Amino acid sequence: MRFDCVLLDFDGTFTLAEEEGAPFVEAYRADLAQRLGRDVAADWDECEATVRARPTEYGWLFQGKLVAPGNADPYIRSTTVARMLFDRFDAYLDPTEREGALSDLYFKSYERSATVFRPGAKRVLEILLASGVPLYVVTNSGTDAVTRKVEQLLPDAARRPIVRGNAKKAFIEPPSEVDGAFAGLPERQSLEGLERPVYLRRGRYYEVLRDIWQETHTRPERTLFVGDIYELDLAMPFHLGVAIHLIASEVTPDYERRFVAREQQGGLSETLDAVLERVGL
């Protein structure tokens, strides 16, 4: 084993996000139309096409900053489109009410999501668990929702990774206690092909990672993190010294692919089997 700790994102990494997100999008659009009191089908399609065609310009806007590509998956894409429609129809102009509506739309629709695992997901998890290395799922999604998905793959409760949900990967703010590692993080990263910055000081997310390293008595430089969105999952860990592996899909931005592929501590693949090769199993 080349690493002392392996961390995994889940939605989009061990699942096929576009397929499992289809019923989410259907529910999200219906709820949005009801809230706006109008048919939004044509406007939605127009805005979605814009986000897909201009992925470097649109992102997940959170607390006034763009924190992830707007086309990264159906969940982020839907939120990005909803903001555009709120602007178009002068709806939810109060920032607090808007954020509340977007949060409500997401969580209600997420319950309608399908579960579509990537090929090899069960086998890869079983092999990683059998290695004895500490294995954690660190996800932005809710702990209970992701735990249910993991249980479908691995019915034996004694042979599952620990799930740390609600990781708040989008929060650009200090942790409750700033230590030397966090203080040493650059504020932002520039990626070739992306005009806006990638923000790195995601303190809530850092707290989750730091807690895991303390629990397992491991270090960032001996950790592998596997995720499907560089900006959201992997950028901050990379700058902490973590080895990263990007599971790419048809919507992964070219600028993310290029950066990860050329970095010594980076890895890139479209299959989970490559993760096992990366860790030497």
C-alpha positions as CSV (number, residue, x, y, z in Angstrom):
1,M,0.0,0.0,0.0
2,R,1.5,3.3,-1.1
3,F,-0.7,5.4,1.3
4,D,-1.6,5.3,4.9
5,C,-5.1,6.8,4.4
6,V,-7.5,6.9,1.5
7,L,-10.4,9.4,1.3
8,L,-13.2,9.2,-1.3
9,D,-15.8,11.6,-2.5
10,F,-19.0,9.6,-3.4
11,D,-21.6,11.2,-5.6
12,G,-20.1,11.4,-9.1
13,T,-17.0,9.5,-8.0
14,F,-18.5,6.1,-7.2
15,T,-21.8,6.9,-9.0
16,L,-22.7,8.0,-12.5
17,A,-24.0,11.5,-11.6
18,E,-25.7,12.3,-14.9
19,E,-27.8,9.2,-14.8
20,E,-28.7,9.2,-11.1
21,G,-29.3,13.0,-11.3
22,A,-32.0,12.8,-14.0
23,P,-35.0,12.3,-11.7
24,F,-33.5,15.0,-9.4
25,V,-33.5,17.5,-12.3
26,E,-37.1,16.6,-13.2
27,A,-38.2,17.1,-9.6
28,Y,-36.2,20.3,-9.3
29,R,-37.7,21.8,-12.4
30,A,-41.2,21.0,-11.4
31,D,-40.7,22.5,-7.9
32,L,-39.1,25.6,-9.4
33,A,-41.9,26.1,-11.8
34,Q,-44.4,25.9,-9.0
35,R,-42.5,28.4,-6.9
36,L,-42.3,30.8,-9.8
37,G,-45.9,30.2,-10.9
38,R,-45.1,29.7,-14.5
39,D,-43.9,27.2,-17.1
40,V,-40.1,27.3,-17.1
41,A,-39.3,24.6,-19.6
42,A,-38.1,26.7,-22.5
43,D,-36.2,29.2,-20.2
44,W,-34.6,26.3,-18.3
45,D,-33.4,24.7,-21.6
46,E,-32.0,27.9,-22.8
47,C,-30.1,28.6,-19.6
48,E,-28.8,25.1,-19.3
49,A,-27.5,25.2,-22.8
50,T,-25.6,28.4,-21.9
51,V,-24.0,26.8,-18.9
52,R,-23.0,23.7,-20.8
53,A,-21.5,25.8,-23.7
54,R,-19.6,28.3,-21.5
55,P,-18.3,26.2,-18.6
56,T,-15.5,28.6,-17.7
57,E,-17.9,31.5,-17.2
58,Y,-20.5,29.9,-15.0
59,G,-20.0,28.3,-11.6
60,W,-21.7,27.5,-8.3
61,L,-22.2,30.8,-6.6
62,F,-22.0,30.4,-2.9
63,Q,-21.7,33.3,-0.4
64,G,-20.7,35.7,-3.2
65,K,-17.9,33.5,-4.7
66,L,-17.9,31.0,-7.5
67,V,-16.7,27.8,-5.8
68,A,-17.1,25.0,-8.4
69,P,-17.8,24.6,-12.1
70,G,-21.5,25.3,-12.9
71,N,-21.6,22.3,-15.3
72,A,-19.9,19.8,-12.9
73,D,-22.9,17.6,-12.2
74,P,-26.7,17.8,-12.4
75,Y,-27.0,19.1,-8.9
76,I,-24.7,22.1,-9.3
77,R,-26.0,22.7,-12.8
78,S,-29.5,22.9,-11.6
79,T,-28.6,25.4,-8.9
80,T,-26.7,27.5,-11.4
81,V,-29.7,27.5,-13.8
82,A,-32.1,28.3,-11.0
83,R,-30.1,31.4,-10.1
84,M,-30.2,32.5,-13.7
85,L,-34.0,32.1,-13.8
86,F,-34.5,33.9,-10.5
87,D,-32.6,36.8,-12.1
88,R,-34.5,36.6,-15.3
89,F,-37.9,36.7,-13.5
90,D,-36.9,39.1,-10.7
91,A,-37.7,36.4,-8.2
92,Y,-36.2,35.9,-4.7
93,L,-34.3,39.2,-4.8
94,D,-33.6,39.2,-1.1
95,P,-30.3,37.2,-0.8
96,T,-31.3,35.4,2.3
97,E,-34.6,34.3,0.8
98,R,-32.9,33.2,-2.4
99,E,-30.3,31.1,-0.6
100,G,-33.1,29.5,1.5
101,A,-35.1,28.7,-1.7
102,L,-32.1,27.2,-3.4
103,S,-31.3,25.0,-0.4
104,D,-34.9,23.9,-0.1
105,L,-35.1,23.1,-3.8
106,Y,-31.9,21.0,-3.6
107,F,-32.7,19.0,-0.5
108,K,-36.3,18.2,-1.5
109,S,-35.2,17.1,-5.0
110,Y,-32.2,15.1,-3.8
111,E,-34.5,12.6,-2.2
112,R,-35.8,11.8,-5.7
113,S,-32.3,11.0,-7.1
114,A,-31.7,7.5,-8.4
115,T,-28.7,5.5,-7.4
116,V,-26.5,4.4,-10.3
117,F,-23.1,3.1,-9.4
118,R,-20.1,3.2,-11.6
119,P,-18.9,-0.1,-13.0
120,G,-16.6,-1.8,-10.4
121,A,-17.7,0.4,-7.5
122,K,-18.4,-2.5,-5.2
123,R,-15.3,-4.4,-6.1
124,V,-13.0,-1.4,-5.7
125,L,-14.5,-0.6,-2.2
126,E,-14.1,-4.2,-1.1
127,I,-10.5,-4.3,-2.2
128,L,-9.6,-1.1,-0.5
129,L,-11.3,-2.2,2.7
130,A,-9.6,-5.5,2.6
131,S,-6.2,-3.7,2.5
132,G,-6.7,-2.5,6.0
133,V,-5.9,1.1,5.2
134,P,-8.2,3.7,6.9
135,L,-10.9,4.4,4.4
136,Y,-13.3,7.3,4.7
137,V,-16.0,8.8,2.4
138,V,-15.9,12.6,2.6
139,T,-18.9,14.0,0.9
140,N,-20.8,17.3,0.5
141,S,-24.0,15.3,0.5
142,G,-25.9,14.4,3.7
143,T,-24.4,11.6,5.8
144,D,-27.6,9.5,5.9
145,A,-28.2,9.7,2.2
146,V,-24.7,8.6,1.2
147,T,-24.7,5.9,4.0
148,R,-27.8,4.4,2.4
149,K,-26.0,4.2,-1.0
150,V,-23.0,2.6,0.6
151,E,-25.2,0.1,2.3
152,Q,-26.6,-1.0,-1.0
153,L,-23.1,-1.8,-2.2
154,L,-21.8,-3.3,1.1
155,P,-24.6,-4.9,3.2
156,D,-22.2,-6.1,5.9
157,A,-22.1,-3.2,8.4
158,A,-18.7,-4.3,9.6
159,R,-17.1,-3.9,6.2
160,R,-17.9,-0.4,5.2
161,P,-16.0,2.9,5.0
162,I,-16.8,5.6,7.5
163,V,-19.0,8.3,5.9
164,R,-18.4,11.9,6.8
165,G,-21.2,13.9,5.2
166,N,-22.1,17.6,5.1
167,A,-18.4,18.4,4.6
168,K,-19.2,22.0,3.6
169,K,-16.6,22.0,0.8
170,A,-18.0,25.2,-0.6
171,F,-17.5,27.4,2.5
172,I,-14.6,29.8,1.9
173,E,-13.9,30.8,5.5
174,P,-11.4,29.9,8.3
175,P,-11.8,26.8,10.4
176,S,-12.7,27.2,14.1
177,E,-9.0,26.8,14.9
178,V,-6.4,28.0,12.4
179,D,-3.3,25.9,12.6
180,G,0.0,26.1,10.6
181,A,-1.1,23.9,7.8
182,F,-4.3,25.9,7.1
183,A,-2.4,29.2,7.5
184,G,0.1,28.1,4.9
185,L,-2.5,27.6,2.2
186,P,-2.6,30.1,-0.6
187,E,-5.8,32.0,-0.8
188,R,-6.4,31.0,-4.4
189,Q,-5.1,29.1,-7.4
190,S,-4.9,30.1,-11.0
191,L,-5.6,27.4,-13.6
192,E,-4.6,27.7,-17.3
193,G,-7.9,28.1,-19.2
194,L,-9.9,29.4,-16.3
195,E,-10.1,33.2,-15.9
196,R,-11.6,33.2,-12.4
197,P,-9.6,32.0,-9.3
198,V,-10.0,28.7,-7.5
199,Y,-10.5,29.4,-3.8
200,L,-8.5,27.2,-1.5
201,R,-9.1,28.2,2.1
202,R,-12.2,26.1,2.7
203,G,-12.1,25.9,6.5
204,R,-15.1,23.8,7.3
205,Y,-13.8,21.2,4.8
206,Y,-10.4,21.4,6.3
207,E,-11.8,20.6,9.8
208,V,-13.3,17.3,8.5
209,L,-9.9,16.3,6.9
210,R,-7.9,17.4,10.0
211,D,-10.2,15.3,12.2
212,I,-9.6,12.3,10.1
213,W,-5.9,12.6,10.1
214,Q,-5.9,13.0,13.9
215,E,-8.2,10.0,14.3
216,T,-6.0,7.8,12.1
217,H,-2.6,9.2,13.1
218,T,-1.8,9.8,9.4
219,R,-0.5,12.8,7.5
220,P,-1.7,14.6,4.3
221,E,1.4,13.7,2.4
222,R,0.6,10.0,3.0
223,T,-3.0,10.3,1.9
224,L,-4.8,9.7,-1.4
225,F,-8.0,11.6,-2.1
226,V,-10.3,10.4,-5.0
227,G,-12.9,12.8,-6.3
228,D,-14.7,13.9,-9.5
229,I,-14.5,17.7,-9.2
230,Y,-11.0,19.1,-8.8
231,E,-12.1,22.5,-7.6
232,L,-14.5,21.3,-5.0
233,D,-13.0,17.9,-3.9
234,L,-9.3,18.0,-4.6
235,A,-7.9,21.6,-4.9
236,M,-7.5,22.2,-1.2
237,P,-6.2,18.7,-0.3
238,F,-3.7,19.0,-3.2
239,H,-2.2,22.2,-1.7
240,L,-2.0,20.5,1.7
241,G,0.3,17.9,0.1
242,V,-2.3,15.2,-0.5
243,A,-2.0,12.9,-3.5
244,I,-5.1,13.3,-5.7
245,H,-7.0,11.2,-8.3
246,L,-9.6,12.8,-10.5
247,I,-12.4,10.5,-11.8
248,A,-13.3,12.3,-15.0
249,S,-16.5,12.3,-17.0
250,E,-17.9,13.9,-20.1
251,V,-18.5,17.2,-18.2
252,T,-15.1,17.4,-16.5
253,P,-13.6,20.7,-17.7
254,D,-10.5,20.5,-19.9
255,Y,-8.6,22.8,-17.6
256,E,-9.1,20.4,-14.6
257,R,-8.0,17.5,-16.7
258,R,-4.8,19.2,-17.9
259,F,-3.7,20.4,-14.5
260,V,-4.2,17.1,-12.7
261,A,-2.6,15.0,-15.5
262,R,0.6,16.9,-15.4
263,E,1.1,17.1,-11.7
264,Q,3.3,14.5,-10.0
265,Q,0.9,14.0,-7.1
266,G,-2.0,13.9,-9.5
267,G,-3.8,11.0,-11.2
268,L,-6.6,11.0,-13.8
269,S,-8.9,8.3,-15.1
270,E,-12.4,7.6,-16.2
271,T,-12.7,4.3,-14.4
272,L,-12.4,3.3,-10.7
273,D,-10.0,0.4,-11.6
274,A,-7.2,3.0,-12.0
275,V,-7.6,3.9,-8.3
276,L,-6.5,0.4,-7.3
277,E,-3.4,0.7,-9.5
278,R,-2.7,4.0,-7.9
279,V,-2.6,2.6,-4.4
280,G,-0.7,-0.5,-5.5
281,L,-3.5,-3.1,-5.1
